Amino acid sequence: MKKSILNIISLMCCITIMLTATSCGNNTKKEEIVVDGIIPLISESELILRSDLIIEGTVSEIMDSKWSNPNNEKGENFRNVLQTDIVVNIDNYLFGERDDNQAIVRIDKGEDENTIVSSDGYPDFEVNEKVLLFLSRDDSDIATDEDYYVLTGMRQGKYDLSESENSRSSDTINTYISSMEVDNERDTEVIDELKDKIEKEHNLHPNYSEEQKQ
């Protein structure tokens, strides 16, 4: 098999936040928050088993960013994070399924009229970009009952399948997806190999969620 998705590396998460001012077209200034740090790399097996949905898809829309706790509506003790929802049309299911063949992916970065938040922990998305996504239901302290997913392992859950020169996958991890050099077609053999790996992992760990609780 080609390169594994991840090397098993244990790293402490270190986050640094920098605040700057950015000028806009109307001469107003936006506060810029840069979240910079190192995220723990997870194993290939964990990436698969932690995911509720694994898909190939096409980004159809990038929604306006919004705060998770505007005006402290949930209380002062709740975090307030600027988030962006990415709408993805599902082209192929590798694990899991949905009724509407569309999924919303929520990332903790974005821009509104006053603030820009960038983060090394989350990848960028482009409309019409082809992606392979490992997705999980949000179990964080700012989770809502809305129908959305988060990236398993943060930026480790996204792989770029598009031909765009401006698109790129994370360079911090090894992936199954090498270059699509033959006739501009994606490597279906690699995807089939990944499907086999997903099935094998779930056969080996049919009660993974219960194992983690113990």
HELIX and SHEET records of a PDB file:
HELIX    1   1 GLU A   44  LEU A   49  1                                   6    
HELIX    2   2 PRO A   70  ASN A   72  5                                   3    
HELIX    3   3 MET A  154  GLY A  157  5                                   4    
HELIX    4   4 THR A  188  LEU A  204  1                                  17    
HELIX    5   5 TYR A  208  LYS A  213  1                                   6    
SHEET    1   A 4 CYS A  14  SER A  23  0                                        
SHEET    2   A 4 LYS A  29  ILE A  38 -1                                        
SHEET    3   A 4 THR A 115  SER A 119  1                                        
SHEET    4   A 4 GLY A 110  GLU A 111 -1                                        
SHEET    1   B 5 LYS A  66  TRP A  67  0                                        
SHEET    2   B 5 LEU A  82  PHE A  95 -1                                        
SHEET    3   B 5 LEU A  53  ILE A  62 -1                                        
SHEET    4   B 5 LYS A 130  SER A 136 -1                                        
SHEET    5   B 5 VAL A 150  LEU A 151 -1                                        
SHEET    1   C 5 LYS A  66  TRP A  67  0                                        
SHEET    2   C 5 LEU A  82  PHE A  95 -1                                        
SHEET    3   C 5 LEU A  53  ILE A  62 -1                                        
SHEET    4   C 5 LYS A 130  SER A 136 -1                                        
SHEET    5   C 5 LYS A 158  ASP A 160 -1                                        
SHEET    1   D 3 LYS A  66  TRP A  67  0                                        
SHEET    2   D 3 LEU A  82  PHE A  95 -1                                        
SHEET    3   D 3 GLN A 102  ILE A 107 -1                                        
END                                                                             
